[in-house]
Amino acid sequence: MFLKLTPEQAQILDKLLSSGDYRGFVSSLIDQVMDDNKILSEGVRRTTKDNMFQALAREYLTQKLQSLLRFSLDIDNFALLRKMLEEFDRARLEVPLEMRLMIKSVESLRKLQCYSNSY
């Protein structure tokens, strides 16, 4: 299957792929999704972004606590990205299909890479 990314979408994914900059990636993706959904009000944009980051922070802290209880430092970035997609759905914001698929593909590949490196 082939879905072409726009230059803006490719630039957003580059933040995730090249540097592992999750915060920059999430922030850019939220902005892009709000642009695609024609959310123009700065107040709505700020509130939506704050809500997304709060939900991701809760997920991160929950994972961190659970990992400490297991004497580990592992964080499931894929779960964080799934949480982000859930939050977009909750806010009734459509994420372009090509971005959804790329996010899932990139994180699946990262997970496979981690597993293969552990052997």
Backbone atoms as SQL, in Angstrom:
CREATE TABLE atoms (id INTEGER PRIMARY KEY, chain TEXT, resi INTEGER, resn TEXT, atom TEXT, x REAL, y REAL, z REAL);
INSERT INTO atoms VALUES
  (1, 'A', 1, 'MET', 'N', 0.850, -1.162, 0.000),
  (2, 'A', 1, 'MET', 'CA', 0.000, 0.000, 0.000),
  (3, 'A', 1, 'MET', 'C', 0.903, 1.234, 0.000),
  (4, 'A', 2, 'PHE', 'N', 0.498, 2.227, -0.733),
  (5, 'A', 2, 'PHE', 'CA', 1.292, 3.440, -0.829),
  (6, 'A', 2, 'PHE', 'C', 0.380, 4.635, -0.597),
  (7, 'A', 3, 'LEU', 'N', 0.720, 5.446, 0.363),
  (8, 'A', 3, 'LEU', 'CA', 0.022, 6.699, 0.606),
  (9, 'A', 3, 'LEU', 'C', 1.077, 7.800, 0.641),
  (10, 'A', 4, 'LYS', 'N', 0.916, 8.771, -0.234),
  (11, 'A', 4, 'LYS', 'CA', 1.909, 9.833, -0.343),
  (12, 'A', 4, 'LYS', 'C', 1.740, 10.840, 0.786),
  (13, 'A', 5, 'LEU', 'N', 2.860, 11.206, 1.400),
  (14, 'A', 5, 'LEU', 'CA', 2.862, 12.226, 2.445),
  (15, 'A', 5, 'LEU', 'C', 3.070, 13.587, 1.819),
  (16, 'A', 6, 'THR', 'N', 2.461, 14.597, 2.422),
  (17, 'A', 6, 'THR', 'CA', 2.733, 15.962, 2.000),
  (18, 'A', 6, 'THR', 'C', 4.109, 16.351, 2.545),
  (19, 'A', 7, 'PRO', 'N', 4.724, 17.389, 2.003),
  (20, 'A', 7, 'PRO', 'CA', 6.018, 17.826, 2.558),
  (21, 'A', 7, 'PRO', 'C', 5.930, 18.155, 4.051),
  (22, 'A', 8, 'GLU', 'N', 4.814, 18.737, 4.487),
  (23, 'A', 8, 'GLU', 'CA', 4.638, 19.068, 5.905),
  (24, 'A', 8, 'GLU', 'C', 4.592, 17.805, 6.754),
  (25, 'A', 9, 'GLN', 'N', 3.868, 16.789, 6.280),
  (26, 'A', 9, 'GLN', 'CA', 3.777, 15.528, 7.009),
  (27, 'A', 9, 'GLN', 'C', 5.140, 14.846, 7.084),
  (28, 'A', 10, 'ALA', 'N', 5.885, 14.883, 5.991),
  (29, 'A', 10, 'ALA', 'CA', 7.216, 14.282, 5.982),
  (30, 'A', 10, 'ALA', 'C', 8.135, 14.994, 6.973),
  (31, 'A', 11, 'GLN', 'N', 8.021, 16.306, 7.058),
  (32, 'A', 11, 'GLN', 'CA', 8.843, 17.077, 7.988),
  (33, 'A', 11, 'GLN', 'C', 8.499, 16.723, 9.437),
  (34, 'A', 12, 'ILE', 'N', 7.210, 16.537, 9.721),
  (35, 'A', 12, 'ILE', 'CA', 6.786, 16.156, 11.070),
  (36, 'A', 12, 'ILE', 'C', 7.371, 14.789, 11.437),
  (37, 'A', 13, 'LEU', 'N', 7.268, 13.826, 10.520),
  (38, 'A', 13, 'LEU', 'CA', 7.791, 12.483, 10.784),
  (39, 'A', 13, 'LEU', 'C', 9.307, 12.479, 10.896),
  (40, 'A', 14, 'ASP', 'N', 9.956, 13.397, 10.206),
  (41, 'A', 14, 'ASP', 'CA', 11.414, 13.481, 10.287),
  (42, 'A', 14, 'ASP', 'C', 11.861, 13.754, 11.719),
  (43, 'A', 15, 'LYS', 'N', 11.084, 14.543, 12.469),
  (44, 'A', 15, 'LYS', 'CA', 11.423, 14.824, 13.867),
  (45, 'A', 15, 'LYS', 'C', 11.447, 13.541, 14.692),
  (46, 'A', 16, 'LEU', 'N', 10.535, 12.652, 14.388),
  (47, 'A', 16, 'LEU', 'CA', 10.465, 11.388, 15.121),
  (48, 'A', 16, 'LEU', 'C', 11.575, 10.438, 14.676),
  (49, 'A', 17, 'LEU', 'N', 11.800, 10.363, 13.368),
  (50, 'A', 17, 'LEU', 'CA', 12.759, 9.397, 12.832),
  (51, 'A', 17, 'LEU', 'C', 14.210, 9.796, 13.062),
  (52, 'A', 18, 'SER', 'N', 14.534, 11.048, 12.819),
  (53, 'A', 18, 'SER', 'CA', 15.940, 11.441, 12.850),
  (54, 'A', 18, 'SER', 'C', 16.463, 11.689, 14.255),
  (55, 'A', 19, 'SER', 'N', 15.618, 12.231, 15.115),
  (56, 'A', 19, 'SER', 'CA', 16.147, 12.622, 16.425),
  (57, 'A', 19, 'SER', 'C', 15.453, 11.934, 17.595),
  (58, 'A', 20, 'GLY', 'N', 14.341, 11.271, 17.335),
  (59, 'A', 20, 'GLY', 'CA', 13.584, 10.701, 18.447),
  (60, 'A', 20, 'GLY', 'C', 12.954, 11.793, 19.302),
  (61, 'A', 21, 'ASP', 'N', 12.765, 12.976, 18.704),
  (62, 'A', 21, 'ASP', 'CA', 12.198, 14.132, 19.404),
  (63, 'A', 21, 'ASP', 'C', 10.681, 13.964, 19.506),
  (64, 'A', 22, 'TYR', 'N', 10.245, 13.215, 20.524),
  (65, 'A', 22, 'TYR', 'CA', 8.818, 12.930, 20.660),
  (66, 'A', 22, 'TYR', 'C', 8.006, 14.181, 20.955),
  (67, 'A', 23, 'ARG', 'N', 8.520, 15.060, 21.808),
  (68, 'A', 23, 'ARG', 'CA', 7.760, 16.264, 22.150),
  (69, 'A', 23, 'ARG', 'C', 7.578, 17.163, 20.924),
  (70, 'A', 24, 'GLY', 'N', 8.647, 17.352, 20.167),
  (71, 'A', 24, 'GLY', 'CA', 8.552, 18.151, 18.947),
  (72, 'A', 24, 'GLY', 'C', 7.642, 17.501, 17.929),
  (73, 'A', 25, 'PHE', 'N', 7.728, 16.172, 17.822),
  (74, 'A', 25, 'PHE', 'CA', 6.871, 15.433, 16.904),
  (75, 'A', 25, 'PHE', 'C', 5.410, 15.586, 17.291),
  (76, 'A', 26, 'VAL', 'N', 5.103, 15.374, 18.568),
  (77, 'A', 26, 'VAL', 'CA', 3.720, 15.458, 19.038),
  (78, 'A', 26, 'VAL', 'C', 3.176, 16.875, 18.845),
  (79, 'A', 27, 'SER', 'N', 3.961, 17.863, 19.212),
  (80, 'A', 27, 'SER', 'CA', 3.522, 19.244, 19.077),
  (81, 'A', 27, 'SER', 'C', 3.230, 19.592, 17.615),
  (82, 'A', 28, 'SER', 'N', 4.139, 19.211, 16.724),
  (83, 'A', 28, 'SER', 'CA', 3.942, 19.473, 15.295),
  (84, 'A', 28, 'SER', 'C', 2.750, 18.707, 14.747),
  (85, 'A', 29, 'LEU', 'N', 2.595, 17.460, 15.182),
  (86, 'A', 29, 'LEU', 'CA', 1.470, 16.657, 14.693),
  (87, 'A', 29, 'LEU', 'C', 0.143, 17.246, 15.158),
  (88, 'A', 30, 'ILE', 'N', 0.070, 17.672, 16.408),
  (89, 'A', 30, 'ILE', 'CA', -1.164, 18.283, 16.909),
  (90, 'A', 30, 'ILE', 'C', -1.503, 19.521, 16.088),
  (91, 'A', 31, 'ASP', 'N', -0.505, 20.360, 15.844),
  (92, 'A', 31, 'ASP', 'CA', -0.734, 21.559, 15.028),
  (93, 'A', 31, 'ASP', 'C', -1.220, 21.192, 13.635),
  (94, 'A', 32, 'GLN', 'N', -0.580, 20.194, 13.019),
  (95, 'A', 32, 'GLN', 'CA', -0.963, 19.777, 11.667),
  (96, 'A', 32, 'GLN', 'C', -2.392, 19.236, 11.639),
  (97, 'A', 33, 'VAL', 'N', -2.753, 18.413, 12.623),
  (98, 'A', 33, 'VAL', 'CA', -4.101, 17.842, 12.667),
  (99, 'A', 33, 'VAL', 'C', -5.132, 18.951, 12.877),
  (100, 'A', 34, 'MET', 'N', -4.821, 19.914, 13.728),
  (101, 'A', 34, 'MET', 'CA', -5.764, 21.026, 13.928),
  (102, 'A', 34, 'MET', 'C', -5.882, 21.868, 12.659),
  (103, 'A', 35, 'ASP', 'N', -4.774, 22.062, 11.941),
  (104, 'A', 35, 'ASP', 'CA', -4.837, 22.781, 10.662),
  (105, 'A', 35, 'ASP', 'C', -5.719, 22.019, 9.676),
  (106, 'A', 36, 'ASP', 'N', -5.500, 20.695, 9.580),
  (107, 'A', 36, 'ASP', 'CA', -6.290, 19.867, 8.661),
  (108, 'A', 36, 'ASP', 'C', -7.775, 19.898, 9.007),
  (109, 'A', 37, 'ASN', 'N', -8.078, 20.010, 10.303),
  (110, 'A', 37, 'ASN', 'CA', -9.476, 20.045, 10.749),
  (111, 'A', 37, 'ASN', 'C', -10.025, 21.462, 10.811),
  (112, 'A', 38, 'LYS', 'N', -9.233, 22.411, 10.326),
  (113, 'A', 38, 'LYS', 'CA', -9.641, 23.820, 10.234),
  (114, 'A', 38, 'LYS', 'C', -10.009, 24.421, 11.590),
  (115, 'A', 39, 'ILE', 'N', -9.232, 24.076, 12.618),
  (116, 'A', 39, 'ILE', 'CA', -9.398, 24.665, 13.944),
  (117, 'A', 39, 'ILE', 'C', -8.577, 25.952, 13.945),
  (118, 'A', 40, 'LEU', 'N', -9.262, 27.097, 13.923),
  (119, 'A', 40, 'LEU', 'CA', -8.574, 28.377, 13.802),
  (120, 'A', 40, 'LEU', 'C', -8.475, 29.143, 15.116),
  (121, 'A', 41, 'SER', 'N', -9.399, 28.924, 16.009),
  (122, 'A', 41, 'SER', 'CA', -9.419, 29.654, 17.275),
  (123, 'A', 41, 'SER', 'C', -8.188, 29.321, 18.106),
  (124, 'A', 42, 'GLU', 'N', -7.424, 30.353, 18.473),
  (125, 'A', 42, 'GLU', 'CA', -6.218, 30.134, 19.284),
  (126, 'A', 42, 'GLU', 'C', -6.555, 29.524, 20.640),
  (127, 'A', 43, 'GLY', 'N', -7.679, 29.931, 21.219),
  (128, 'A', 43, 'GLY', 'CA', -8.094, 29.370, 22.507),
  (129, 'A', 43, 'GLY', 'C', -8.371, 27.879, 22.419),
  (130, 'A', 44, 'VAL', 'N', -9.083, 27.474, 21.382),
  (131, 'A', 44, 'VAL', 'CA', -9.393, 26.053, 21.181),
  (132, 'A', 44, 'VAL', 'C', -8.111, 25.280, 20.895),
  (133, 'A', 45, 'ARG', 'N', -7.238, 25.851, 20.077),
  (134, 'A', 45, 'ARG', 'CA', -5.972, 25.187, 19.759),
  (135, 'A', 45, 'ARG', 'C', -5.141, 24.983, 21.024),
  (136, 'A', 46, 'ARG', 'N', -5.033, 26.028, 21.841),
  (137, 'A', 46, 'ARG', 'CA', -4.232, 25.952, 23.069),
  (138, 'A', 46, 'ARG', 'C', -4.820, 24.923, 24.039),
  (139, 'A', 47, 'THR', 'N', -6.149, 24.963, 24.205),
  (140, 'A', 47, 'THR', 'CA', -6.813, 24.014, 25.105),
  (141, 'A', 47, 'THR', 'C', -6.638, 22.579, 24.610),
  (142, 'A', 48, 'THR', 'N', -6.807, 22.365, 23.316),
  (143, 'A', 48, 'THR', 'CA', -6.662, 21.032, 22.741),
  (144, 'A', 48, 'THR', 'C', -5.233, 20.519, 22.939),
  (145, 'A', 49, 'LYS', 'N', -4.265, 21.377, 22.678),
  (146, 'A', 49, 'LYS', 'CA', -2.866, 20.978, 22.828),
  (147, 'A', 49, 'LYS', 'C', -2.552, 20.682, 24.291),
  (148, 'A', 50, 'ASP', 'N', -3.027, 21.529, 25.194),
  (149, 'A', 50, 'ASP', 'CA', -2.810, 21.298, 26.629),
  (150, 'A', 50, 'ASP', 'C', -3.422, 19.973, 27.067),
  (151, 'A', 51, 'ASN', 'N', -4.653, 19.702, 26.617),
  (152, 'A', 51, 'ASN', 'CA', -5.322, 18.444, 26.969),
  (153, 'A', 51, 'ASN', 'C', -4.552, 17.236, 26.451),
  (154, 'A', 52, 'MET', 'N', -4.040, 17.346, 25.221),
  (155, 'A', 52, 'MET', 'CA', -3.271, 16.238, 24.646),
  (156, 'A', 52, 'MET', 'C', -2.002, 15.986, 25.462),
  (157, 'A', 53, 'PHE', 'N', -1.278, 17.054, 25.788),
  (158, 'A', 53, 'PHE', 'CA', -0.036, 16.881, 26.544),
  (159, 'A', 53, 'PHE', 'C', -0.311, 16.370, 27.960),
  (160, 'A', 54, 'GLN', 'N', -1.417, 16.794, 28.561),
  (161, 'A', 54, 'GLN', 'CA', -1.757, 16.293, 29.895),
  (162, 'A', 54, 'GLN', 'C', -2.064, 14.800, 29.849),
  (163, 'A', 55, 'ALA', 'N', -2.815, 14.366, 28.844),
  (164, 'A', 55, 'ALA', 'CA', -3.142, 12.939, 28.709),
  (165, 'A', 55, 'ALA', 'C', -1.872, 12.123, 28.475),
  (166, 'A', 56, 'LEU', 'N', -0.971, 12.648, 27.648),
  (167, 'A', 56, 'LEU', 'CA', 0.283, 11.938, 27.397),
  (168, 'A', 56, 'LEU', 'C', 1.172, 11.920, 28.637),
  (169, 'A', 57, 'ALA', 'N', 1.166, 13.016, 29.393),
  (170, 'A', 57, 'ALA', 'CA', 1.961, 13.069, 30.632),
  (171, 'A', 57, 'ALA', 'C', 1.433, 12.056, 31.638),
  (172, 'A', 58, 'ARG', 'N', 0.098, 11.927, 31.744),
  (173, 'A', 58, 'ARG', 'CA', -0.481, 10.932, 32.658),
  (174, 'A', 58, 'ARG', 'C', -0.079, 9.526, 32.242),
  (175, 'A', 59, 'GLU', 'N', -0.158, 9.247, 30.947),
  (176, 'A', 59, 'GLU', 'CA', 0.236, 7.925, 30.441),
  (177, 'A', 59, 'GLU', 'C', 1.715, 7.675, 30.727),
  (178, 'A', 60, 'TYR', 'N', 2.546, 8.664, 30.488),
  (179, 'A', 60, 'TYR', 'CA', 3.985, 8.528, 30.728),
  (180, 'A', 60, 'TYR', 'C', 4.261, 8.265, 32.204),
  (181, 'A', 61, 'LEU', 'N', 3.638, 9.048, 33.079),
  (182, 'A', 61, 'LEU', 'CA', 3.868, 8.874, 34.520),
  (183, 'A', 61, 'LEU', 'C', 3.363, 7.524, 35.010),
  (184, 'A', 62, 'THR', 'N', 2.241, 7.083, 34.479),
  (185, 'A', 62, 'THR', 'CA', 1.717, 5.756, 34.841),
  (186, 'A', 62, 'THR', 'C', 2.718, 4.680, 34.433),
  (187, 'A', 63, 'GLN', 'N', 3.227, 4.787, 33.210),
  (188, 'A', 63, 'GLN', 'CA', 4.215, 3.809, 32.750),
  (189, 'A', 63, 'GLN', 'C', 5.489, 3.870, 33.584),
  (190, 'A', 64, 'LYS', 'N', 5.921, 5.085, 33.900),
  (191, 'A', 64, 'LYS', 'CA', 7.152, 5.253, 34.679),
  (192, 'A', 64, 'LYS', 'C', 7.013, 4.593, 36.047),
  (193, 'A', 65, 'LEU', 'N', 5.872, 4.818, 36.699),
  (194, 'A', 65, 'LEU', 'CA', 5.626, 4.214, 38.006),
  (195, 'A', 65, 'LEU', 'C', 5.612, 2.691, 37.899),
  (196, 'A', 66, 'GLN', 'N', 4.914, 2.172, 36.899),
  (197, 'A', 66, 'GLN', 'CA', 4.866, 0.719, 36.718),
  (198, 'A', 66, 'GLN', 'C', 6.246, 0.147, 36.418),
  (199, 'A', 67, 'SER', 'N', 7.029, 0.868, 35.629),
  (200, 'A', 67, 'SER', 'CA', 8.365, 0.352, 35.312),
  (201, 'A', 67, 'SER', 'C', 9.269, 0.372, 36.546),
  (202, 'A', 68, 'LEU', 'N', 9.128, 1.387, 37.385),
  (203, 'A', 68, 'LEU', 'CA', 9.929, 1.428, 38.611),
  (204, 'A', 68, 'LEU', 'C', 9.555, 0.291, 39.554),
  (205, 'A', 69, 'LEU', 'N', 8.264, -0.049, 39.588),
  (206, 'A', 69, 'LEU', 'CA', 7.825, -1.163, 40.423),
  (207, 'A', 69, 'LEU', 'C', 8.392, -2.491, 39.924),
  (208, 'A', 70, 'ARG', 'N', 8.707, -2.552, 38.633),
  (209, 'A', 70, 'ARG', 'CA', 9.313, -3.762, 38.052),
  (210, 'A', 70, 'ARG', 'C', 10.838, -3.644, 38.006),
  (211, 'A', 71, 'PHE', 'N', 11.376, -2.611, 38.630),
  (212, 'A', 71, 'PHE', 'CA', 12.819, -2.347, 38.628),
  (213, 'A', 71, 'PHE', 'C', 13.358, -2.223, 37.205),
  (214, 'A', 72, 'SER', 'N', 12.640, -1.448, 36.412),
  (215, 'A', 72, 'SER', 'CA', 12.990, -1.235, 35.016),
  (216, 'A', 72, 'SER', 'C', 12.838, 0.252, 34.718),
  (217, 'A', 73, 'LEU', 'N', 13.350, 0.672, 33.598),
  (218, 'A', 73, 'LEU', 'CA', 13.170, 2.064, 33.172),
  (219, 'A', 73, 'LEU', 'C', 12.471, 2.134, 31.823),
  (220, 'A', 74, 'ASP', 'N', 11.887, 1.023, 31.388),
  (221, 'A', 74, 'ASP', 'CA', 11.278, 0.952, 30.067),
  (222, 'A', 74, 'ASP', 'C', 9.997, 1.777, 29.975),
  (223, 'A', 75, 'ILE', 'N', 9.908, 2.524, 28.893),
  (224, 'A', 75, 'ILE', 'CA', 8.703, 3.274, 28.560),
  (225, 'A', 75, 'ILE', 'C', 8.247, 2.787, 27.192),
  (226, 'A', 76, 'ASP', 'N', 6.969, 2.511, 27.053),
  (227, 'A', 76, 'ASP', 'CA', 6.411, 2.037, 25.791),
  (228, 'A', 76, 'ASP', 'C', 5.967, 3.249, 24.973),
  (229, 'A', 77, 'ASN', 'N', 6.859, 3.709, 24.085),
  (230, 'A', 77, 'ASN', 'CA', 6.525, 4.873, 23.256),
  (231, 'A', 77, 'ASN', 'C', 5.348, 4.593, 22.333),
  (232, 'A', 78, 'PHE', 'N', 5.206, 3.336, 21.932),
  (233, 'A', 78, 'PHE', 'CA', 4.078, 2.966, 21.085),
  (234, 'A', 78, 'PHE', 'C', 2.761, 3.189, 21.832),
  (235, 'A', 79, 'ALA', 'N', 2.732, 2.863, 23.114),
  (236, 'A', 79, 'ALA', 'CA', 1.527, 3.104, 23.929),
  (237, 'A', 79, 'ALA', 'C', 1.256, 4.600, 24.043),
  (238, 'A', 80, 'LEU', 'N', 2.306, 5.392, 24.140),
  (239, 'A', 80, 'LEU', 'CA', 2.114, 6.850, 24.186),
  (240, 'A', 80, 'LEU', 'C', 1.517, 7.361, 22.882),
  (241, 'A', 81, 'LEU', 'N', 2.007, 6.838, 21.763),
  (242, 'A', 81, 'LEU', 'CA', 1.463, 7.268, 20.479),
  (243, 'A', 81, 'LEU', 'C', 0.028, 6.778, 20.290),
  (244, 'A', 82, 'ARG', 'N', -0.258, 5.560, 20.764),
  (245, 'A', 82, 'ARG', 'CA', -1.653, 5.083, 20.702),
  (246, 'A', 82, 'ARG', 'C', -2.547, 5.984, 21.537),
  (247, 'A', 83, 'LYS', 'N', -2.060, 6.407, 22.707),
  (248, 'A', 83, 'LYS', 'CA', -2.816, 7.309, 23.570),
  (249, 'A', 83, 'LYS', 'C', -3.079, 8.628, 22.846),
  (250, 'A', 84, 'MET', 'N', -2.076, 9.112, 22.124),
  (251, 'A', 84, 'MET', 'CA', -2.241, 10.351, 21.376),
  (252, 'A', 84, 'MET', 'C', -3.335, 10.198, 20.313),
  (253, 'A', 85, 'LEU', 'N', -3.329, 9.076, 19.598),
  (254, 'A', 85, 'LEU', 'CA', -4.363, 8.845, 18.589),
  (255, 'A', 85, 'LEU', 'C', -5.741, 8.734, 19.242),
  (256, 'A', 86, 'GLU', 'N', -5.806, 8.100, 20.421),
  (257, 'A', 86, 'GLU', 'CA', -7.076, 8.023, 21.155),
  (258, 'A', 86, 'GLU', 'C', -7.564, 9.425, 21.530),
  (259, 'A', 87, 'GLU', 'N', -6.639, 10.276, 21.940),
  (260, 'A', 87, 'GLU', 'CA', -7.014, 11.640, 22.323),
  (261, 'A', 87, 'GLU', 'C', -7.502, 12.444, 21.122),
  (262, 'A', 88, 'PHE', 'N', -6.916, 12.212, 19.955),
  (263, 'A', 88, 'PHE', 'CA', -7.429, 12.862, 18.744),
  (264, 'A', 88, 'PHE', 'C', -8.862, 12.403, 18.486),
  (265, 'A', 89, 'ASP', 'N', -9.103, 11.107, 18.636),
  (266, 'A', 89, 'ASP', 'CA', -10.458, 10.580, 18.443),
  (267, 'A', 89, 'ASP', 'C', -11.419, 11.190, 19.462),
  (268, 'A', 90, 'ARG', 'N', -10.986, 11.284, 20.705),
  (269, 'A', 90, 'ARG', 'CA', -11.819, 11.856, 21.761),
  (270, 'A', 90, 'ARG', 'C', -12.171, 13.314, 21.464),
  (271, 'A', 91, 'ALA', 'N', -11.218, 14.053, 20.903),
  (272, 'A', 91, 'ALA', 'CA', -11.443, 15.460, 20.561),
  (273, 'A', 91, 'ALA', 'C', -12.169, 15.601, 19.226),
  (274, 'A', 92, 'ARG', 'N', -12.501, 14.464, 18.611),
  (275, 'A', 92, 'ARG', 'CA', -13.189, 14.426, 17.319),
  (276, 'A', 92, 'ARG', 'C', -12.386, 15.141, 16.231),
  (277, 'A', 93, 'LEU', 'N', -11.077, 14.906, 16.268),
  (278, 'A', 93, 'LEU', 'CA', -10.190, 15.451, 15.245),
  (279, 'A', 93, 'LEU', 'C', -9.736, 14.307, 14.354),
  (280, 'A', 94, 'GLU', 'N', -9.923, 14.470, 13.069),
  (281, 'A', 94, 'GLU', 'CA', -9.532, 13.452, 12.103),
  (282, 'A', 94, 'GLU', 'C', -8.038, 13.533, 11.842),
  (283, 'A', 95, 'VAL', 'N', -7.367, 12.409, 12.008),
  (284, 'A', 95, 'VAL', 'CA', -5.943, 12.308, 11.683),
  (285, 'A', 95, 'VAL', 'C', -5.881, 11.675, 10.292),
  (286, 'A', 96, 'PRO', 'N', -5.159, 12.319, 9.368),
  (287, 'A', 96, 'PRO', 'CA', -5.070, 11.730, 8.023),
  (288, 'A', 96, 'PRO', 'C', -4.584, 10.285, 8.088),
  (289, 'A', 97, 'LEU', 'N', -5.186, 9.450, 7.262),
  (290, 'A', 97, 'LEU', 'CA', -4.871, 8.026, 7.259),
  (291, 'A', 97, 'LEU', 'C', -3.378, 7.776, 7.070),
  (292, 'A', 98, 'GLU', 'N', -2.767, 8.528, 6.163),
  (293, 'A', 98, 'GLU', 'CA', -1.342, 8.296, 5.907),
  (294, 'A', 98, 'GLU', 'C', -0.494, 8.580, 7.143),
  (295, 'A', 99, 'MET', 'N', -0.903, 9.546, 7.959),
  (296, 'A', 99, 'MET', 'CA', -0.165, 9.842, 9.192),
  (297, 'A', 99, 'MET', 'C', -0.394, 8.743, 10.229),
  (298, 'A', 100, 'ARG', 'N', -1.629, 8.283, 10.354),
  (299, 'A', 100, 'ARG', 'CA', -1.924, 7.178, 11.284),
  (300, 'A', 100, 'ARG', 'C', -1.067, 5.950, 10.955),
  (301, 'A', 101, 'LEU', 'N', -1.054, 5.609, 9.672),
  (302, 'A', 101, 'LEU', 'CA', -0.301, 4.424, 9.249),
  (303, 'A', 101, 'LEU', 'C', 1.195, 4.607, 9.453),
  (304, 'A', 102, 'MET', 'N', 1.703, 5.796, 9.155),
  (305, 'A', 102, 'MET', 'CA', 3.139, 6.042, 9.330),
  (306, 'A', 102, 'MET', 'C', 3.529, 5.972, 10.802),
  (307, 'A', 103, 'ILE', 'N', 2.716, 6.547, 11.676),
  (308, 'A', 103, 'ILE', 'CA', 3.014, 6.520, 13.113),
  (309, 'A', 103, 'ILE', 'C', 3.076, 5.078, 13.590),
  (310, 'A', 104, 'LYS', 'N', 2.075, 4.302, 13.215),
  (311, 'A', 104, 'LYS', 'CA', 2.045, 2.903, 13.645),
  (312, 'A', 104, 'LYS', 'C', 3.205, 2.112, 13.051),
  (313, 'A', 105, 'SER', 'N', 3.527, 2.379, 11.803),
  (314, 'A', 105, 'SER', 'CA', 4.631, 1.665, 11.152),
  (315, 'A', 105, 'SER', 'C', 5.970, 2.007, 11.781),
  (316, 'A', 106, 'VAL', 'N', 6.208, 3.288, 12.014),
  (317, 'A', 106, 'VAL', 'CA', 7.491, 3.716, 12.596),
  (318, 'A', 106, 'VAL', 'C', 7.676, 3.104, 13.975),
  (319, 'A', 107, 'GLU', 'N', 6.661, 3.162, 14.796),
  (320, 'A', 107, 'GLU', 'CA', 6.803, 2.625, 16.146),
  (321, 'A', 107, 'GLU', 'C', 6.898, 1.105, 16.146),
  (322, 'A', 108, 'SER', 'N', 6.215, 0.452, 15.222),
  (323, 'A', 108, 'SER', 'CA', 6.358, -1.009, 15.113),
  (324, 'A', 108, 'SER', 'C', 7.778, -1.377, 14.713),
  (325, 'A', 109, 'LEU', 'N', 8.347, -0.628, 13.776),
  (326, 'A', 109, 'LEU', 'CA', 9.729, -0.890, 13.375),
  (327, 'A', 109, 'LEU', 'C', 10.702, -0.628, 14.515),
  (328, 'A', 110, 'ARG', 'N', 10.461, 0.428, 15.290),
  (329, 'A', 110, 'ARG', 'CA', 11.327, 0.709, 16.443),
  (330, 'A', 110, 'ARG', 'C', 11.252, -0.417, 17.471),
  (331, 'A', 111, 'LYS', 'N', 10.046, -0.912, 17.667),
  (332, 'A', 111, 'LYS', 'CA', 9.866, -2.005, 18.628),
  (333, 'A', 111, 'LYS', 'C', 10.597, -3.258, 18.148),
  (334, 'A', 112, 'LEU', 'N', 10.475, -3.556, 16.864),
  (335, 'A', 112, 'LEU', 'CA', 11.189, -4.714, 16.314),
  (336, 'A', 112, 'LEU', 'C', 12.694, -4.534, 16.432),
  (337, 'A', 113, 'GLN', 'N', 13.167, -3.319, 16.212),
  (338, 'A', 113, 'GLN', 'CA', 14.594, -3.045, 16.330),
  (339, 'A', 113, 'GLN', 'C', 15.070, -3.269, 17.762),
  (340, 'A', 114, 'CYS', 'N', 14.275, -2.833, 18.723),
  (341, 'A', 114, 'CYS', 'CA', 14.637, -3.038, 20.133),
  (342, 'A', 114, 'CYS', 'C', 14.704, -4.519, 20.460),
  (343, 'A', 115, 'TYR', 'N', 13.732, -5.292, 19.973),
  (344, 'A', 115, 'TYR', 'CA', 13.733, -6.730, 20.239),
  (345, 'A', 115, 'TYR', 'C', 14.923, -7.408, 19.582),
  (346, 'A', 116, 'SER', 'N', 15.228, -7.013, 18.344),
  (347, 'A', 116, 'SER', 'CA', 16.351, -7.660, 17.661),
  (348, 'A', 116, 'SER', 'C', 17.674, -7.287, 18.286),
  (349, 'A', 117, 'ASN', 'N', 17.794, -6.075, 18.847),
  (350, 'A', 117, 'ASN', 'CA', 19.023, -5.663, 19.509),
  (351, 'A', 117, 'ASN', 'C', 19.223, -6.371, 20.845),
  (352, 'A', 118, 'SER', 'N', 18.138, -6.860, 21.427),
  (353, 'A', 118, 'SER', 'CA', 18.264, -7.513, 22.724),
  (354, 'A', 118, 'SER', 'C', 18.735, -8.956, 22.606),
  (355, 'A', 119, 'TYR', 'N', 18.784, -9.476, 21.387),
  (356, 'A', 119, 'TYR', 'CA', 19.238, -10.869, 21.202),
  (357, 'A', 119, 'TYR', 'C', 20.683, -10.937, 20.888);
